[in-house]
Amino acid sequence: MSIWWSLHLRRDAASVPLARRLLLGTMETAGVDPDVSYDLSVALSEACANAVEHGGDTARGGMSEAYRVTAYLDGEKCRIEVADAGPGFPGAAGGGRSRPPFPPAPSEAEHGRGLGLIRELADHVHIGNKPGRGGAVVSFDKILKWREDAPLVAV
């Protein structure tokens, strides 16, 4: 069983719950365990919130109006990628890296904890910049667990 979808979303706070609801609906329909679905939906929300807040194209003197979310459920794994057209992560080479070039925010901070939360909720995280024209890319994978009554379980 393989499912994938891609969204081109406006950099607006209202786009974050839209992406989250689509992911949750897809996983519920496929029969993914609710705890795994919840973890991935929180990680997706954090990645989308970062794209909304930081994904503007300041190099062109303006703000990019969109970011992209792609989700793949393939066999026993889900991969989610969120890409924007902003300045990217400082000091990160094009093509990405597995850890951001800055320390995590203190636990009492109100901002800056999203990437750390994504790392805790996913099995593998890749954080970096798009090669060429720039922008940040956050992708993460998680091994799926299935409900006993899952209609679309990989055979």
Beta strands, then each sheet from edge to edge (+ up, - down):
strand 1: 2-10
strand 2: 66-74
strand 3: 77-83
strand 4: 124-129
strand 5: 136-143
sheet 1: 1+ 2- 3+ 5- 4+
end
